[in-house]
Amino acid sequence: MTEYASLDTELTSDVDSLVPNWLTVPEVADALGLDVVQARQLMKDRELIAVRRGPGRVVSVPADFIDEGVIVKKLPGLLTILADAGFDENQAIRWIFTPDDSLPGTPMLALRENRGTEVRRRAQALAF
């Protein structure tokens, strides 16, 4: 099994349209002030998630996962909850970027606005 075996699923156009901007692994490393090996380790540790996209199947991370040189607060915990609920990377990204009228906005917007507790509650409910 390769390092990115779980990333082999092609992104569907709806997920691609939900995420406004993407970063490659070198861009993630640059944004976080790390080297590429450290950026890849963040993905292995599920601090960040990535998918392969586009014709070149480039490993890509939603740009909104990083804010001012750091990973958005509470994102790693949310990614763990979604994985525990059985979500793969594509499904997790779709859920994080799909508008939810009860928040309001998307879970990603709520995380960036420091409303992570509400997002985590909704994600935990998915497991039941």
Beta strands, then each sheet from edge to edge (+ up, - down):
strand 1: 22-24
strand 2: 51-53
strand 3: 58-62
strand 4: 66-67
strand 5: 70-71
sheet 1: 1+ 3- 2+
sheet 2: 4+ 5-
end
